Amino acid sequence: MGEPPAVLEMTGIQKIFPGVVALDGVDFRLLPGEIHALMGENGAGKSTLIKVLTGVYGIDGGDIKLSGRDVLFTGPLQAQEAGISTVYQEVNLCANLSVAENIFIGRQPRRFGRIQWSEMRKRSAGLLARLDLDLDVSAPLNTYSLAVQQMVAIARAVDIEAKVLILDEPTSSLDASEVAQLFAIMRRLRDSGVAILFVSHFLDQIYEVADRITVLRNGALIGEYRTAELPQVELVRKMIGKELATLEQLESRPRESAEQIERGEPILRAEQLGRDGAIAPFDLTIHAGEVVGLAGLLGSGRTELARLLFGADKADSGKLELDGKPVSMRSPRAAMAHGIAFSSENRRTEGVIGELTVRENIILALQAARGWTRPIAKRRQDQLVGKYIKALQIRPDNPEIPVRNLSGGNQQKVLLARWLITEPKLLIIDEPTRGIDVGAKAEIQRLVAELSSGGMAVLFVSAELEEVLRLSHKIEVLRDRRLVEELDNTGDVDADRIMRTIASGATS
C-alpha cells in the first residue's frame, strides 16, 4: 500500500537574510497521520523553515502546497486559520492573563457580543484534562512554572483542531513524566490523522516518537529518512558532517575528576543561605578552578539557588562570603561588582535583546559595569567583540547584524560572550545547552572545561545528568527546593546514583 498524498509540500524553498543564506532550495513534505522530526544543528534552518511556512517570514523562492493547493501565508494567524498550528521553542503567551484567556485568546466564546467567561473556563479545564493537567484556569499564567506554561501553549494548539501541528522544541522545559504525557497526546493526534512536525535536540525522544526524519545542514536539505532505518550515529553524522570530530573528542577527553584537580581558594561560601518559598537554607562552597554542577528534577530549586547567589533574588536567611569576606548580595549590579556573572536559562526574556546587534549585546554587561557615563570606545568594542566571536565560533561572524537573525545556539554563545567579556571570578550558567544542537553543545561544554582549567569557578546548571557528570568536579543534588546531598564526582558516581539520591533525598 502506497503513501497517502502529502498534506504539506514545500519545494525549493529559498530564504536570504542580509549576509546569510538561511534556506537554500529546501524540500520538505509532511504526510497525514505521521510524526515527522526536523533535525539539524543550530543555524541549519529548522526554525526559519517553520517561520517561512507560517508566514512569519516571506520566501525568496520556492512553492508551498497545503492539501494540494498553493498557499503563501502573510502571517501566523492566516496559517492558523488554514489549519497550521505552531508551538514555538520559547513560550509565547501572555503571562499576565489567566490560563483560560491564554488558551482562547482571539477565540473567546461569545454570546450577544459578550465573552462567556464560565464557558471559557469550563472548556479550558476540559482541554487541560486531556493533557492530564489539573490547573486553576482562572489563575494568571505566570503563577505556574515554565513547564506548565509550555503545556498550556500545546493545549491551545491542540484545541484549534489543526491539520498540521508544529512543535518546535516543546520538551525543552518538561520533565520525564510531562514528556511522556505530551508523547501520548502526540500519538493520539497522529492516529486521528493530524500531521505533526516535531523539532527536538533530544535524540532519544526523536527515536521514541518520530516516524520519519528530515535533516538540514547549513540551510540545505541533507535527506529524508524513516526513523527505523537511520541509526543514531548516522543521524549525528548527517547533522554535523565533518564537525563530528568535535563531539567525539569531547566524549573521549578524560575529564579531571574531583580528586585530580587542584582547587584554588574558595571564591564563594554560603552558610544557611535561603529564601522563604524559593529555596531552603543551604551550605555551598565553590573554589577557583572548580565546576560545581546542580542536579535535580524540574522545580527542584536549581535556578532559585543560582538567582540567590547572583542577587537576582534577595536571601532572607544565612550569610554569604566572597574571597573570605562577608557580602550582602542585594542586586545583580552588586554581584557583577564582586566578579560574579549569571547567564540565564531564559535567553529570550532575560538574555539577548533581539533588536540590538551582536556587538551591542556582547558589550552590554561590560558597559553596564562601567556605567553609562563612561562609554566604551567603538574601536575597543570591536577588539573585544571580535576576540569572543572568534573564541566562541559565533556564526555568522558579522558583529553588526541583529542578534535575532542568529540561531538559538549562536544566541546562547552571544550571551556567554557578554559575561565572559567582564572576566568574572565566578560564572553561573543556567541551562546553557537547552534547546541547542549537538555541535554547539559540544563547543559550550568544551568552553566550560577550558574556563575551569584556566582558574575560573563555574556553577553549572543542567537538566541533563550526563552533561552534569561530564563537566562537574562536584555535584550538588537538589530535591523539592532543598539541597539534599553533595557528591564529589569520583568514579563511583553515575546517573543512576544521582537519580537514587533525588528519589530518596539521600545517597544510597
TORDO-125639 format. One record per residue (C-alpha): x, y, z; residue in one letter. Coordinates in steps of 0.5 Angstrom, whole numbers, padded with zeros to 4 digits, always signed. Example, Ala and Ser with C-alpha at 12.3 -4.5 7.8 and 13.67 -1.06 7.14 Angstrom:
// TORDO-125639
+0025-0009+0016A
+0027-0002+0014S
//
This chain:
// TORDO-125639
+0000+0000+0000M
+0003+0007-0002G
+0004+0013+0002E
-0002+0018+0002P
-0002+0025-0001P
+0002+0030+0003A
-0002+0035+0007V
+0004+0039+0006L
+0009+0040+0001E
+0015+0045+0001M
+0019+0045-0005T
+0026+0049-0007G
+0025+0054-0001I
+0030+0060-0001Q
+0030+0065+0004K
+0036+0070+0005I
+0038+0075+0010F
+0043+0080+0010P
+0049+0077+0009G
+0046+0070+0011V
+0043+0064+0006V
+0038+0061+0011A
+0035+0056+0007L
+0038+0054+0000D
+0033+0051-0004G
+0030+0046+0001V
+0025+0041+0000D
+0020+0038+0006F
+0014+0034+0006R
+0009+0032+0011L
+0004+0026+0011L
-0002+0026+0015P
-0002+0022+0021G
+0005+0022+0022E
+0010+0025+0027I
+0016+0028+0023H
+0022+0030+0026A
+0026+0036+0023L
+0033+0036+0025M
+0040+0040+0024G
+0045+0044+0028E
+0043+0051+0030N
+0043+0055+0024G
+0041+0049+0020A
+0035+0053+0018G
+0030+0049+0022K
+0026+0055+0025S
+0027+0059+0019T
+0023+0054+0015L
+0018+0054+0020I
+0017+0061+0020K
+0017+0061+0013V
+0011+0056+0013L
+0007+0060+0018T
+0008+0067+0014G
+0013+0070+0020V
+0018+0071+0014Y
+0017+0072+0007G
+0020+0067+0002I
+0025+0069-0003D
+0024+0063-0008G
+0020+0056-0008G
+0013+0054-0007D
+0009+0051-0001I
+0002+0047-0002K
-0003+0045+0003L
-0007+0040+0002S
-0005+0040-0006G
-0007+0048-0006R
-0001+0053-0007D
-0001+0057-0001V
+0003+0063+0002L
+0001+0066+0008F
+0002+0073+0011T
+0002+0072+0018G
+0001+0066+0023P
-0006+0068+0024L
-0007+0066+0017Q
-0003+0060+0017A
-0007+0058+0024Q
-0014+0059+0020E
-0012+0055+0015A
-0010+0049+0020G
-0003+0050+0021I
-0002+0051+0029S
+0005+0052+0032T
+0008+0052+0039V
+0015+0055+0039Y
+0021+0053+0043Q
+0020+0060+0047E
+0013+0060+0051V
+0010+0066+0047N
+0004+0067+0051L
+0001+0073+0056C
+0004+0071+0063A
-0001+0077+0066N
-0007+0074+0063L
-0011+0068+0066S
-0009+0060+0064V
-0016+0060+0060A
-0015+0067+0057E
-0009+0065+0054N
-0012+0058+0051I
-0018+0062+0048F
-0014+0069+0046I
-0017+0071+0040G
-0022+0066+0040R
-0026+0067+0046Q
-0033+0064+0046P
-0038+0070+0046R
-0046+0071+0047R
-0049+0077+0044F
-0042+0080+0043G
-0040+0079+0051R
-0035+0074+0053I
-0038+0068+0056Q
-0033+0067+0062W
-0035+0061+0065S
-0036+0057+0059E
-0029+0059+0057M
-0026+0057+0064R
-0030+0050+0063K
-0027+0049+0056R
-0020+0050+0058S
-0021+0046+0064A
-0023+0040+0060G
-0018+0041+0055L
-0012+0041+0060L
-0015+0035+0063A
-0014+0031+0056R
-0006+0033+0058L
-0007+0030+0065D
-0007+0037+0068L
-0011+0040+0073D
-0010+0047+0074L
-0014+0053+0077D
-0015+0056+0070V
-0017+0063+0073S
-0010+0064+0076A
-0005+0068+0072P
-0001+0064+0067L
+0006+0067+0071N
+0004+0063+0077T
+0006+0057+0074Y
+0012+0054+0072S
+0015+0055+0065L
+0014+0047+0064A
+0006+0048+0066V
+0006+0055+0061Q
+0009+0050+0055Q
+0004+0045+0056M
-0002+0051+0056V
+0001+0053+0050A
+0001+0046+0047I
-0006+0045+0050A
-0008+0052+0046R
-0005+0049+0039A
-0009+0042+0040V
-0016+0046+0041D
-0015+0049+0034I
-0016+0042+0031E
-0010+0043+0026A
-0009+0039+0020K
-0001+0041+0022V
+0001+0041+0029L
+0008+0044+0029I
+0012+0043+0036L
+0019+0047+0036D
+0023+0044+0042E
+0016+0043+0046P
+0020+0039+0051T
+0026+0043+0053S
+0023+0045+0059S
+0019+0039+0061L
+0021+0033+0066D
+0020+0026+0064A
+0013+0025+0066S
+0011+0031+0063E
+0015+0029+0056V
+0011+0022+0057A
+0004+0026+0057Q
+0006+0030+0051L
+0008+0024+0047F
+0002+0020+0049A
-0002+0026+0046I
+0002+0027+0040M
+0001+0019+0039R
-0007+0020+0039R
-0007+0026+0035L
-0002+0022+0030R
-0007+0017+0030D
-0013+0021+0029S
-0010+0024+0022G
-0006+0030+0025V
+0001+0031+0021A
+0006+0033+0027I
+0012+0037+0025L
+0017+0036+0031F
+0023+0039+0033V
+0028+0037+0039S
+0035+0036+0040H
+0034+0030+0045F
+0036+0024+0040L
+0033+0019+0045D
+0026+0023+0044Q
+0026+0023+0037I
+0027+0016+0036Y
+0022+0014+0041E
+0016+0018+0038V
+0018+0020+0031A
+0016+0016+0024D
+0021+0020+0020R
+0026+0025+0020I
+0029+0030+0015T
+0036+0033+0016V
+0038+0040+0015L
+0045+0043+0015R
+0047+0050+0014N
+0041+0052+0010G
+0041+0046+0006A
+0037+0039+0005L
+0041+0033+0007I
+0036+0028+0006G
+0029+0025+0009E
+0029+0018+0012Y
+0025+0013+0016R
+0027+0013+0023T
+0027+0006+0024A
+0032+0006+0018E
+0037+0011+0021L
+0042+0009+0026P
+0043+0015+0031Q
+0051+0015+0030V
+0049+0016+0022E
+0044+0022+0024L
+0049+0026+0028V
+0054+0025+0022R
+0049+0028+0018K
+0047+0033+0022M
+0054+0036+0024I
+0058+0033+0018G
+0066+0034+0019K
+0065+0037+0025E
+0063+0030+0029L
+0070+0030+0031A
+0069+0036+0036T
+0064+0031+0039L
+0068+0025+0039E
+0074+0029+0042Q
+0069+0032+0048L
+0067+0025+0049E
+0073+0022+0049S
+0077+0027+0053R
+0079+0025+0060P
+0076+0029+0065R
+0079+0031+0071E
+0076+0028+0077S
+0075+0031+0084A
+0081+0028+0086E
+0085+0030+0081Q
+0084+0038+0080I
+0088+0043+0084E
+0083+0047+0087R
+0084+0054+0089G
+0082+0058+0094E
+0074+0059+0096P
+0071+0064+0091I
+0064+0064+0095L
+0062+0061+0101R
+0055+0060+0103A
+0052+0058+0110E
+0045+0057+0111Q
+0043+0062+0105L
+0036+0061+0104G
+0030+0065+0101R
+0023+0063+0104D
+0018+0060+0099G
+0024+0059+0094A
+0030+0055+0097I
+0031+0052+0104A
+0037+0055+0107P
+0044+0051+0104F
+0051+0051+0105D
+0056+0051+0099L
+0063+0053+0098T
+0066+0054+0091I
+0073+0054+0089H
+0077+0057+0084A
+0078+0053+0078G
+0072+0048+0080E
+0066+0047+0076V
+0060+0045+0081V
+0054+0042+0078G
+0047+0043+0080L
+0043+0037+0079A
+0035+0036+0080G
+0029+0035+0077L
+0025+0041+0074L
+0022+0045+0080G
+0028+0042+0085S
+0031+0049+0086G
+0037+0050+0082R
+0035+0056+0078T
+0033+0059+0085E
+0039+0057+0088L
+0043+0061+0082A
+0039+0067+0083R
+0040+0068+0090L
+0048+0068+0089L
+0047+0073+0084F
+0043+0078+0088G
+0037+0077+0083A
+0033+0075+0089D
+0035+0077+0096K
+0036+0072+0101A
+0032+0073+0108D
+0037+0068+0112S
+0044+0066+0112G
+0050+0069+0110K
+0055+0070+0104L
+0063+0070+0103E
+0067+0072+0097L
+0074+0071+0098D
+0073+0070+0105G
+0070+0077+0106K
+0062+0078+0108P
+0058+0081+0103V
+0051+0083+0102S
+0048+0081+0095M
+0043+0086+0094R
+0043+0086+0087S
+0046+0084+0080P
+0050+0090+0080R
+0053+0088+0087A
+0054+0081+0084A
+0058+0084+0078M
+0062+0089+0082A
+0064+0083+0086H
+0066+0079+0080G
+0060+0074+0079I
+0057+0073+0072A
+0050+0070+0071F
+0048+0067+0064S
+0040+0066+0065S
+0036+0060+0062E
+0031+0064+0059N
+0035+0068+0054R
+0029+0071+0050R
+0027+0075+0056T
+0033+0075+0061E
+0038+0075+0056G
+0040+0077+0049V
+0036+0083+0046I
+0034+0082+0039G
+0033+0089+0036E
+0041+0090+0038L
+0047+0088+0034T
+0051+0082+0036V
+0056+0087+0038R
+0052+0091+0042E
+0049+0085+0046N
+0056+0083+0048I
+0058+0089+0050I
+0052+0090+0055L
+0055+0088+0061A
+0061+0091+0061L
+0058+0098+0059Q
+0053+0097+0065A
+0059+0095+0070A
+0063+0102+0068R
+0057+0106+0068G
+0053+0109+0062W
+0057+0116+0063T
+0064+0112+0061R
+0062+0109+0054P
+0067+0104+0051I
+0070+0107+0045A
+0068+0104+0039K
+0075+0101+0037R
+0076+0098+0044R
+0069+0095+0043Q
+0071+0092+0036D
+0077+0089+0039Q
+0074+0086+0045L
+0068+0083+0041V
+0072+0080+0035G
+0076+0076+0040K
+0070+0073+0043Y
+0066+0072+0037I
+0073+0068+0034K
+0074+0064+0041A
+0066+0062+0041L
+0066+0061+0034Q
+0059+0065+0034I
+0056+0064+0027R
+0055+0069+0023P
+0062+0072+0025D
+0059+0079+0023N
+0058+0083+0029P
+0053+0088+0026E
+0047+0084+0025I
+0041+0084+0029P
+0042+0078+0034V
+0035+0076+0033R
+0038+0073+0026N
+0042+0068+0029L
+0040+0061+0031S
+0039+0059+0038G
+0046+0056+0040G
+0049+0062+0037N
+0045+0067+0041Q
+0047+0063+0047Q
+0054+0064+0045K
+0053+0071+0045V
+0050+0071+0052L
+0056+0067+0054L
+0061+0072+0051A
+0057+0078+0054R
+0059+0075+0061W
+0066+0073+0059L
+0068+0080+0057I
+0067+0082+0064T
+0073+0077+0066E
+0069+0074+0072P
+0071+0070+0078K
+0065+0066+0078L
+0061+0064+0072L
+0054+0062+0074I
+0051+0059+0067I
+0044+0056+0068D
+0042+0051+0062E
+0047+0054+0057P
+0046+0048+0052T
+0038+0047+0053R
+0035+0047+0046G
+0041+0048+0042I
+0044+0043+0037D
+0050+0037+0039V
+0056+0041+0035G
+0054+0048+0039A
+0053+0044+0046K
+0060+0041+0045A
+0063+0047+0044E
+0060+0050+0050I
+0062+0044+0054Q
+0069+0045+0052R
+0069+0052+0054L
+0066+0051+0061V
+0072+0046+0062A
+0077+0051+0059E
+0075+0056+0063L
+0075+0052+0070S
+0082+0050+0068S
+0084+0057+0067G
+0082+0058+0074G
+0075+0061+0074M
+0070+0058+0078A
+0064+0056+0075V
+0057+0054+0077L
+0054+0050+0072F
+0046+0048+0072V
+0043+0043+0067S
+0037+0038+0067A
+0042+0033+0063E
+0045+0029+0068L
+0050+0026+0063E
+0052+0033+0062E
+0053+0035+0069V
+0057+0029+0070L
+0062+0030+0064R
+0063+0037+0067L
+0063+0038+0074S
+0068+0036+0079H
+0063+0037+0085K
+0055+0036+0084I
+0050+0039+0089E
+0044+0035+0089V
+0037+0038+0090L
+0030+0036+0091R
+0024+0040+0093D
+0028+0046+0093R
+0033+0043+0098R
+0040+0042+0097L
+0040+0034+0100V
+0047+0032+0098E
+0054+0034+0096E
+0058+0029+0092L
+0065+0029+0090D
+0065+0027+0082N
+0069+0021+0083T
+0069+0014+0079G
+0063+0011+0083D
+0058+0017+0082V
+0054+0016+0076D
+0047+0018+0073A
+0043+0012+0077D
+0047+0014+0084R
+0044+0022+0083I
+0037+0019+0081M
+0037+0015+0087R
+0039+0021+0091T
+0034+0025+0088I
+0029+0020+0089A
+0031+0018+0097S
+0033+0025+0099G
+0040+0022+0101A
+0046+0018+0098T
+0045+0010+0098S
//
